[in-house]
Amino acid sequence: LQKELLKYKQEARNLQGIKDALQQRLIQQDASVLQLKQELLRANMDKEELHNQNVDLQRKVEERNQLLAEYKKELGQKDRHLQQHQTKLDEILRQLSEANYQQVDLERELEHKEALLAHCMKREAEE
Protein backbone atom coordinates (compact mmCIF):
# COMPACT_ATOMS: atom_id res chain seq x y z
CA LEU A 1 0.00 0.00 0.00
CA GLN A 2 2.84 2.29 0.82
CA LYS A 3 4.34 1.72 -2.60
CA GLU A 4 1.03 2.49 -4.18
CA LEU A 5 0.69 5.55 -2.00
CA LEU A 6 4.15 6.74 -3.02
CA LYS A 7 3.30 6.04 -6.64
CA TYR A 8 0.09 8.06 -6.38
CA LYS A 9 1.88 10.86 -4.54
CA GLN A 10 4.50 10.93 -7.27
CA GLU A 11 1.75 10.94 -9.89
CA ALA A 12 -0.04 13.72 -7.99
CA ARG A 13 3.22 15.75 -7.91
CA ASN A 14 3.68 15.20 -11.64
CA LEU A 15 0.11 16.22 -12.27
CA GLN A 16 0.58 19.26 -10.00
CA GLY A 17 3.71 20.17 -12.00
CA ILE A 18 1.80 19.82 -15.26
CA LYS A 19 -1.06 21.85 -13.77
CA ASP A 20 1.35 24.59 -12.61
CA ALA A 21 3.03 24.66 -16.03
CA LEU A 22 -0.35 24.84 -17.75
CA GLN A 23 -1.46 27.63 -15.41
CA GLN A 24 1.76 29.53 -16.12
CA ARG A 25 1.20 29.06 -19.85
CA LEU A 26 -2.42 30.23 -19.46
CA ILE A 27 -1.23 33.34 -17.59
CA GLN A 28 1.24 34.08 -20.39
CA GLN A 29 -1.46 33.58 -23.02
CA ASP A 30 -3.83 35.85 -21.06
CA ALA A 31 -1.11 38.51 -20.94
CA SER A 32 -0.57 38.11 -24.68
CA VAL A 33 -4.30 38.37 -25.35
CA LEU A 34 -4.50 41.47 -23.14
CA GLN A 35 -1.55 43.03 -24.99
CA LEU A 36 -3.18 42.21 -28.34
CA LYS A 37 -6.46 43.73 -27.16
CA GLN A 38 -4.63 46.90 -26.12
CA GLU A 39 -2.87 47.08 -29.48
CA LEU A 40 -6.18 46.52 -31.26
CA LEU A 41 -7.78 49.28 -29.19
CA ARG A 42 -4.90 51.66 -30.03
CA ALA A 43 -5.14 50.71 -33.70
CA ASN A 44 -8.89 51.34 -33.70
CA MET A 45 -8.38 54.69 -31.98
CA ASP A 46 -5.72 55.63 -34.55
CA LYS A 47 -8.03 54.49 -37.33
CA GLU A 48 -10.87 56.61 -35.92
CA GLU A 49 -8.56 59.62 -35.57
CA LEU A 50 -7.37 59.20 -39.16
CA HIS A 51 -10.97 58.89 -40.31
CA ASN A 52 -11.88 62.11 -38.48
CA GLN A 53 -8.86 63.88 -39.98
CA ASN A 54 -9.85 62.62 -43.42
CA VAL A 55 -13.41 63.90 -42.97
CA ASP A 56 -12.05 67.26 -41.79
CA LEU A 57 -9.67 67.48 -44.75
CA GLN A 58 -12.45 66.57 -47.16
CA ARG A 59 -14.62 69.31 -45.65
CA LYS A 60 -11.79 71.81 -46.03
CA VAL A 61 -11.22 70.75 -49.64
CA GLU A 62 -14.93 71.17 -50.34
CA GLU A 63 -14.91 74.64 -48.75
CA ARG A 64 -11.88 75.63 -50.82
CA ASN A 65 -13.50 74.25 -53.95
CA GLN A 66 -16.56 76.39 -53.24
CA LEU A 67 -14.36 79.45 -52.71
CA LEU A 68 -12.50 78.66 -55.91
CA ALA A 69 -15.79 78.40 -57.80
CA GLU A 70 -16.90 81.74 -56.35
CA TYR A 71 -13.59 83.35 -57.31
CA LYS A 72 -13.86 81.95 -60.82
CA LYS A 73 -17.38 83.33 -61.10
CA GLU A 74 -16.25 86.75 -59.85
CA LEU A 75 -13.29 86.68 -62.21
CA GLY A 76 -15.61 85.87 -65.11
CA GLN A 77 -17.85 88.79 -64.19
CA LYS A 78 -14.85 91.12 -63.90
CA ASP A 79 -13.57 89.91 -67.27
CA ARG A 80 -16.97 90.70 -68.82
CA HIS A 81 -16.97 94.15 -67.22
CA LEU A 82 -13.43 94.72 -68.38
CA GLN A 83 -14.41 93.69 -71.89
CA GLN A 84 -17.38 96.07 -71.80
CA HIS A 85 -15.20 98.91 -70.57
CA GLN A 86 -12.57 98.09 -73.18
CA THR A 87 -15.24 98.25 -75.89
CA LYS A 88 -16.48 101.59 -74.55
CA LEU A 89 -12.90 102.87 -74.34
CA ASP A 90 -12.22 101.79 -77.92
CA GLU A 91 -15.38 103.58 -79.05
CA ILE A 92 -14.45 106.75 -77.15
CA LEU A 93 -10.92 106.65 -78.59
CA ARG A 94 -12.36 106.25 -82.08
CA GLN A 95 -14.68 109.22 -81.49
CA LEU A 96 -11.78 111.24 -80.10
CA SER A 97 -9.70 110.40 -83.14
CA GLU A 98 -12.53 111.47 -85.42
CA ALA A 99 -12.91 114.68 -83.41
CA ASN A 100 -9.18 115.33 -83.74
CA TYR A 101 -9.37 114.83 -87.51
CA GLN A 102 -12.34 117.19 -87.65
CA GLN A 103 -10.47 119.72 -85.52
CA VAL A 104 -7.44 119.53 -87.83
CA ASP A 105 -9.70 119.96 -90.86
CA LEU A 106 -11.47 122.92 -89.22
CA GLU A 107 -8.13 124.49 -88.25
CA ARG A 108 -6.93 124.15 -91.85
CA GLU A 109 -10.15 125.60 -93.12
CA LEU A 110 -9.84 128.46 -90.63
CA GLU A 111 -6.24 129.11 -91.68
CA HIS A 112 -7.30 129.08 -95.32
CA LYS A 113 -10.16 131.49 -94.64
CA GLU A 114 -7.87 133.72 -92.56
CA ALA A 115 -5.41 133.74 -95.46
CA LEU A 116 -8.24 134.60 -97.86
CA LEU A 117 -9.44 137.31 -95.52
CA ALA A 118 -5.92 138.71 -95.19
CA HIS A 119 -5.54 138.60 -98.95
CA CYS A 120 -8.88 140.30 -99.44
CA MET A 121 -8.02 142.98 -96.86
CA LYS A 122 -4.66 143.49 -98.49
CA ARG A 123 -6.29 143.92 -101.88
CA GLU A 124 -8.86 146.30 -100.43
CA ALA A 125 -6.13 148.28 -98.78
CA GLU A 126 -4.26 148.48 -102.07
CA GLU A 127 -7.38 149.67 -103.87
C-alpha positions in Angstrom: 0.0 0.0 0.0 2.8 2.3 0.8 4.3 1.7 -2.6 1.0 2.5 -4.2 0.7 5.5 -2.0 4.2 6.7 -3.0 3.3 6.0 -6.6 0.1 8.1 -6.4 1.9 10.9 -4.5 4.5 10.9 -7.3 1.8 10.9 -9.9 0.0 13.7 -8.0 3.2 15.8 -7.9 3.7 15.2 -11.6 0.1 16.2 -12.3 0.6 19.3 -10.0 3.7 20.2 -12.0 1.8 19.8 -15.3 -1.1 21.8 -13.8 1.3 24.6 -12.6 3.0 24.7 -16.0 -0.4 24.8 -17.8 -1.5 27.6 -15.4 1.8 29.5 -16.1 1.2 29.1 -19.8 -2.4 30.2 -19.5 -1.2 33.3 -17.6 1.2 34.1 -20.4 -1.5 33.6 -23.0 -3.8 35.9 -21.1 -1.1 38.5 -20.9 -0.6 38.1 -24.7 -4.3 38.4 -25.3 -4.5 41.5 -23.1 -1.6 43.0 -25.0 -3.2 42.2 -28.3 -6.5 43.7 -27.2 -4.6 46.9 -26.1 -2.9 47.1 -29.5 -6.2 46.5 -31.3 -7.8 49.3 -29.2 -4.9 51.7 -30.0 -5.1 50.7 -33.7 -8.9 51.3 -33.7 -8.4 54.7 -32.0 -5.7 55.6 -34.5 -8.0 54.5 -37.3 -10.9 56.6 -35.9 -8.6 59.6 -35.6 -7.4 59.2 -39.2 -11.0 58.9 -40.3 -11.9 62.1 -38.5 -8.9 63.9 -40.0 -9.9 62.6 -43.4 -13.4 63.9 -43.0 -12.0 67.3 -41.8 -9.7 67.5 -44.8 -12.5 66.6 -47.2 -14.6 69.3 -45.7 -11.8 71.8 -46.0 -11.2 70.7 -49.6 -14.9 71.2 -50.3 -14.9 74.6 -48.7 -11.9 75.6 -50.8 -13.5 74.3 -54.0 -16.6 76.4 -53.2 -14.4 79.4 -52.7 -12.5 78.7 -55.9 -15.8 78.4 -57.8 -16.9 81.7 -56.4 -13.6 83.4 -57.3 -13.9 82.0 -60.8 -17.4 83.3 -61.1 -16.3 86.7 -59.9 -13.3 86.7 -62.2 -15.6 85.9 -65.1 -17.8 88.8 -64.2 -14.9 91.1 -63.9 -13.6 89.9 -67.3 -17.0 90.7 -68.8 -17.0 94.1 -67.2 -13.4 94.7 -68.4 -14.4 93.7 -71.9 -17.4 96.1 -71.8 -15.2 98.9 -70.6 -12.6 98.1 -73.2 -15.2 98.3 -75.9 -16.5 101.6 -74.5 -12.9 102.9 -74.3 -12.2 101.8 -77.9 -15.4 103.6 -79.1 -14.4 106.8 -77.2 -10.9 106.7 -78.6 -12.4 106.2 -82.1 -14.7 109.2 -81.5 -11.8 111.2 -80.1 -9.7 110.4 -83.1 -12.5 111.5 -85.4 -12.9 114.7 -83.4 -9.2 115.3 -83.7 -9.4 114.8 -87.5 -12.3 117.2 -87.7 -10.5 119.7 -85.5 -7.4 119.5 -87.8 -9.7 120.0 -90.9 -11.5 122.9 -89.2 -8.1 124.5 -88.3 -6.9 124.1 -91.8 -10.2 125.6 -93.1 -9.8 128.5 -90.6 -6.2 129.1 -91.7 -7.3 129.1 -95.3 -10.2 131.5 -94.6 -7.9 133.7 -92.6 -5.4 133.7 -95.5 -8.2 134.6 -97.9 -9.4 137.3 -95.5 -5.9 138.7 -95.2 -5.5 138.6 -98.9 -8.9 140.3 -99.4 -8.0 143.0 -96.9 -4.7 143.5 -98.5 -6.3 143.9 -101.9 -8.9 146.3 -100.4 -6.1 148.3 -98.8 -4.3 148.5 -102.1 -7.4 149.7 -103.9 
